[in-house]
Amino acid sequence: MRLENKVAIVTGASSGIGRNVALLFAKEGAKVVAAARSLDKLETLENEVKEGGYPGEIYSVPTDISKDEDLKNLVDSALSKYNTIDVLVNNAGILDQYKSLENIDEDLWMKVFDVNVHSIMKLSKLVLPTMIKNKKGSIINTASVGGLHGMRGGLAYVTSKHAVVGMTKNIAYTYADDGIRTNAIAPGSVSTNIASSISDPDNKTLEKLMAGVKIFPKFAQPDQLSPAYLFLASDESSFVNGEVLVVDGGWTAY
Ligand SMILES: NC(=O)c1ccc[n+]([C@@H]2O[C@H](COP(=O)([O-])OP(=O)(O)OC[C@H]3O[C@@H](n4cnc5c(N)ncnc54)[C@H](O)[C@@H]3O)[C@@H](O)[C@H]2O)c1
């Protein structure tokens, strides 16, 4: 019960890493405000937690994180139901078809930045006044090893995840005095649905990526990532701030 009575918003909670984080947080007693676009998938998650007799609960709030009005509704809904927000997990993200510089178009670039970067800034800004008032809070951003290295995705994805790392550190230091901790997790490769969005991959990027795939140990399952989120959400990490926790099975240790 490391998150007993804590209120945690988790974005991208309908699948993959986010779904697993939502389940683990509910197992540890949290009231999880689960955000994703599909109400059906959120309700399935909600029922799993109810039927499993978890000590925590799921509150589903359908949200497209690229829409300002949805982000506002997410925070308003969390506050009107629970009156506070202790943890924000900015997890939802998309890939970029592995497009290289010569093949990226502005629409794709903007879409990747809207989902992977702008939403984190906007949602964190909306949650900030509550955390400042409480003098505590934990913001956890899902970055990627692509936020630390150049060749773990296409141009837009890699650039967006580097931005997530920079944003994490800036917010962490700026609000350390307010009791707010901001950290990132950098997964390596995880078996989730994220790659299913790729319909027209860029061969140039793929060819370069393959060099790194040869030294890649193995895919993680989402439940090998969620304990790292639990650590950063809980008071056990009370002095960890501005950190990027790499959870990649040793891939980038090579
Ligand atoms: N799977 C990997 O190998 C890997 C590696 C490094 C980083 N990541 C990061 O992990 C995070 C989670 O991805 P995942 O691997 O669990 O993939 P996933 O596709 O299973 O989950 C992504 C979630 O984000 C949601 N999402 C996407 N766009 C959204 C939008 N506009 N509004 C609301 N929700 C939206 C999806 O619906 C889904 O629930 C992402 O930020 C991703 O970049 C994944």
The ligand as a Gaussian input file, in Angstrom:
#p B3LYP/6-31G(d) Opt

LIG

0 1
 N        7.083000       0.403000     -26.195000
 C        8.309000       0.844000     -26.241000
 O        9.218000       0.138000     -26.716000
 C        8.665000       2.197000     -25.703000
 C       10.018000       2.549000     -25.580000
 C       10.360000       3.796000     -25.086000
 C        9.357000       4.686000     -24.706000
 N        8.045000       4.325000     -24.837000
 C        7.036000       5.308000     -24.450000
 O        6.127000       4.714000     -23.550000
 C        4.901000       5.440000     -23.596000
 C        3.756000       4.459000     -23.619000
 O        3.787000       3.735000     -24.827000
 P        3.507000       2.169000     -24.913000
 O        4.742000       1.520000     -25.374000
 O        2.849000       1.703000     -23.678000
 O        2.537000       2.122000     -26.180000
 P        0.971000       1.963000     -26.321000
 O        0.665000       2.337000     -27.720000
 O        0.524000       0.633000     -25.816000
 O        0.425000       3.052000     -25.315000
 C        0.374000       4.410000     -25.655000
 C       -0.851000       4.991000     -25.038000
 O       -0.939000       6.368000     -25.377000
 C       -2.247000       6.616000     -25.818000
 N       -2.334000       7.776000     -26.679000
 C       -1.716000       8.020000     -27.856000
 N       -2.124000       9.197000     -28.356000
 C       -3.005000       9.708000     -27.464000
 C       -3.776000      10.886000     -27.411000
 N       -3.753000      11.815000     -28.388000
 N       -4.574000      11.083000     -26.343000
 C       -4.641000      10.179000     -25.338000
 N       -3.942000       9.038000     -25.337000
 C       -3.133000       8.815000     -26.392000
 C       -2.649000       5.333000     -26.538000
 O       -4.030000       5.255000     -26.723000
 C       -2.112000       4.307000     -25.561000
 O       -2.999000       4.118000     -24.477000
 C        5.006000       6.359000     -24.810000
 O        5.274000       7.669000     -24.363000
 C        6.173000       5.809000     -25.578000
 O        6.812000       6.775000     -26.349000
 C        7.683000       3.106000     -25.317000

